[in-house]
Amino acid sequence: MEKLYKNINRIIEFVLIMIFALLVVDVLWQVFGRYVLNQSFSFTEEFARFALIWLSILGAAYLNGKREHLSMDFLLQKLSPDRLKVRMQIIELLMFIFALVVMVIGGGNLVYTTLYLGQVSAAMSVSLGYVYTIIPISGLLIMFYSLYNIKYYKNLKI
């Protein structure tokens, strides 16, 4: 499972770097077009919005998996090591359930509905269902990371 964890992290890191690079190029192109060419391109703003959605949701799943997300752990630091271990497993289980219900099931329904209704973006004419696919994908990643972290805390020697 450790090898799979590292491979998934490498893939996500690469995808996040590519999305960020495309976002930077897109915004630079938008600025260049407006101030140098005196022409505004309609797709650049929409692409930047979609890239930022993907970057933030996928980045949140990645940071969750690396346990580098923001958290208020003042009360957790007061627990004994054995209780901390159990509490962290409970937290991971709750995150697994949240990711399953809200992101995978709810996000999957959102993707299905928008694909079924044929909603497309205004400027790029891209189906919004494809834009929303990052929600269930990130939910699956959070579920994987939660299982990985539960196993980690279970095997943690304190």
Residue pairs with C-beta under 8 A, 6 or more apart in sequence:
1 148
1 151
5 65
5 145
5 148
8 65
8 141
8 144
9 62
9 65
9 66
12 58
12 61
12 62
12 65
12 141
13 62
15 58
16 55
16 58
16 59
16 62
19 51
19 54
19 55
19 58
20 55
22 47
22 51
23 48
23 51
23 52
23 55
26 44
26 47
26 48
26 51
27 44
27 48
29 41
29 44
30 40
30 41
30 44
30 45
30 48
33 39
33 40
33 41
33 44
34 40
42 123
43 123
43 124
45 123
46 121
46 122
46 123
46 124
47 124
50 121
50 124
50 126
50 131
53 131
53 134
54 131
54 134
57 134
57 135
57 138
58 134
58 137
58 138
58 141
60 69
60 138
61 138
61 139
61 141
61 142
61 145
62 141
63 69
64 95
64 142
64 145
65 141
65 142
65 144
65 145
65 148
65 149
67 149
76 84
76 87
76 88
79 87
81 158
82 158
84 158
85 153
85 154
85 156
85 158
88 149
88 153
89 150
89 153
89 154
92 146
92 147
92 149
92 150
92 153
93 146
93 150
95 142
95 146
96 142
96 143
96 146
96 147
96 150
98 142
99 138
99 139
99 140
99 142
99 143
99 146
100 139
100 143
102 139
103 135
103 136
103 138
103 139
103 140
103 142
104 136
104 139
104 140
104 143
106 135
107 132
107 135
107 136
107 139
108 136
110 132
110 135
111 129
111 132
111 133
111 135
111 136
112 129
113 129
114 127
114 128
114 129
114 132
115 127
115 129
115 130
118 127
119 127
119 128
119 129
120 126
120 127
120 128
121 127
121 128
121 131
